[in-house]
Amino acid sequence: MKAVTRSGYRWPSVCGGLAECGICVMEIPEAPPRLLTPGSDLEAERLQTVPERRVHPEAVFRLACQFQPGPAHVVVRKRGVRQLEAFA
């Protein structure tokens, strides 16, 4: 989430990165597990409550506020992300 913000995009969040709201949930459509850093227990607990996970249980979801990119390029999907006007 911080990397996206530094790049000039708005990433929806309510709790400010504390893994309390789940609003920043994102899908990682091409996610070889070996390329993803492991999530925390806090992240796993919050992910159990997000509607996207219940609707698409086969998909890989992570919280942007908790996710640490691994050594490879990762593609994510997230509704509501938009470029900030100052960067446009």
NORZIHU-V691006 format. One line per field, one symbol per residue. phi: phi as a letter, one per 40 degrees, with the letter a starting at -180 (. if undefined). Layout:
phi=???
This chain:
phi=.ccccccgbcbdabcggbgbbgccdbcbcbbcdccccccccccdccccbcddcccbccccbacccbcbdccbcbcbbacgcaccdcbc
